[in-house]
């Protein structure tokens, strides 16, 4: 479903601030793979997600989604293929619009706009059922302004919006990092439910090693713009944080150093 082929990306080339963010990244995700991504600060995790999303062009390499080469397409032309949830709960929703209006916008992603009623009765009933999955009581507040919701509620709503029209690839960029532990757990549980129910091909960056191990069927670790660990299946299920740190040291030839990940 997703092929990242020998991707390179350098920021500020030829200047004192030159940064080699991606150094020949290769990654293939099968349909339905749920892959967690960990690594230290500056390892290239978010850069890789932004490259897949088309936020900026890559220097070389190819990105293929469901057999279509999208390397040269800007982000708005990939919108129909990709669902995304950002780290900031304030990103991804329209604060001055109602919950059901936000969902209606998400339902029309990648489609031509026309003049008709914003939310139909049928859609309203569908949204109510989908909101129940989140277990946050939002199905009874569909006309509430999104700006009145808590950070966790907005992030859960953003997750639902990103998957309302089934994307070919779902990108989760540390989408629970700004939430308190209890709320983060609820959002992660909702993520697991939605991803498994809809068989979504997913890349999830997390700074929490325990979450990276607990969720998904595959785990990759990045370092200096490369993938240095790729663990899946039974091997992933049996992982511990200590195993992960040891394997990183063996593969990367150095100690893992990320305060966020270790504290998480």
BELGI-V792143 format. One record per residue. PHI is phi in degrees with one decimal (999 if undefined). PSI is psi as a letter, one per 20 degrees, with the letter a starting at -180 (none if undefined). Layout:
BEGIN
PHI	PSI
PHI	PSI
END
This chain:
BEGIN
999	h
-134.3	p
-126.7	o
-108.5	o
-115.5	o
51.2	l
-85.0	p
-123.6	q
-149.5	p
-121.1	p
-96.7	q
50.4	l
-61.6	q
77.6	j
-117.4	r
-66.7	h
-96.8	j
-57.9	p
-135.7	o
-85.1	n
-82.5	h
-127.8	p
-126.4	m
77.7	l
-79.1	p
-125.0	p
-153.3	p
-124.9	p
-111.5	p
-78.4	r
-57.3	p
92.3	i
-63.2	p
-117.0	o
-109.6	p
-90.7	q
-126.5	p
-127.9	r
161.4	r
-70.0	r
-63.7	p
79.4	j
-75.6	i
109.8	j
-62.5	g
-68.0	h
-61.6	g
-63.4	g
-62.6	g
-66.4	h
-66.1	g
-64.1	h
-74.9	i
85.6	k
-63.5	h
-143.4	q
-74.4	q
-89.3	q
-72.8	h
-160.5	r
103.2	a
-133.6	q
-125.2	p
-123.3	p
-117.3	o
50.5	l
84.7	i
-104.5	p
-74.5	o
-109.8	j
-51.9	g
-91.6	j
-88.1	p
-72.5	r
-59.0	h
-68.1	h
-84.6	i
-98.8	i
-56.7	h
-71.2	i
-95.4	h
-120.6	p
-107.8	q
-145.0	p
-125.2	p
-93.9	r
-68.8	h
-80.8	o
-60.7	h
-79.1	i
-93.5	p
105.0	i
-132.6	q
-99.5	o
-62.0	h
-87.6	i
-103.3	q
-74.4	r
-56.7	g
-66.9	h
-70.4	h
-61.9	g
-65.1	h
-64.4	h
-63.5	g
-63.9	h
-66.5	h
-101.8	j
-60.5	p
81.3	j
-110.2	q
-69.3	q
-85.3	q
-148.3	r
-93.9	o
-161.0	r
-55.6	p
-60.9	g
-131.1	o
-83.4	r
-62.3	g
-63.0	g
-62.4	g
-58.7	g
-66.8	h
-65.7	g
-63.8	h
-60.4	g
-66.1	h
-70.2	h
-66.4	h
-61.8	h
-60.0	h
-72.6	h
59.7	k
-121.3	j
75.3	j
-70.9	i
-65.9	i
-98.9	j
-130.8	k
-65.6	h
-98.5	j
-75.0	q
-68.4	p
-62.8	h
-63.5	i
-87.7	i
-81.0	q
-73.5	r
-59.4	g
-66.5	h
-65.1	g
-65.8	h
-67.8	h
-64.9	g
-64.5	g
-60.6	g
-59.4	g
-64.5	g
-64.0	h
-67.9	h
-115.5	j
-60.6	g
-97.9	o
-54.1	o
-81.5	q
-71.5	h
-137.1	p
-108.0	p
-112.8	p
-118.5	o
-100.6	n
49.1	l
-73.0	i
-115.7	j
-64.1	h
-91.1	j
-104.6	q
-69.4	q
-54.3	g
-66.7	g
-68.4	h
-59.5	h
-63.9	g
-62.9	g
-66.6	h
-65.8	h
-63.9	g
-64.1	h
-60.8	g
-58.8	g
-61.9	g
-66.8	g
-62.2	g
-70.9	h
-63.1	g
-98.5	j
53.7	l
-88.8	p
-78.6	o
-132.5	p
-116.1	o
-123.4	o
-80.8	p
-143.2	q
-95.1	i
-102.6	o
-62.7	h
-63.6	g
-65.2	h
-62.1	h
-76.7	h
-72.9	h
-110.7	q
84.2	r
-108.3	j
-153.6	q
-136.5	p
-123.1	q
-120.1	p
-110.2	q
-154.4	p
52.0	l
77.4	j
-132.1	q
-87.1	o
-106.9	i
-141.4	p
-143.8	o
-122.7	p
-146.2	r
61.0	c
-62.4	h
-60.8	h
-71.6	g
-59.5	h
-91.3	j
-69.2	q
-123.9	r
-60.0	h
-62.8	g
-58.8	g
-63.7	g
-64.0	g
-65.6	g
-65.1	h
-62.2	g
-60.9	h
-67.8	g
-74.4	g
-91.2	i
74.0	k
-156.9	r
-76.1	q
-73.0	p
-130.8	n
-151.0	o
-57.6	g
-61.0	g
-69.0	g
-69.1	g
-68.1	h
-63.8	none
END
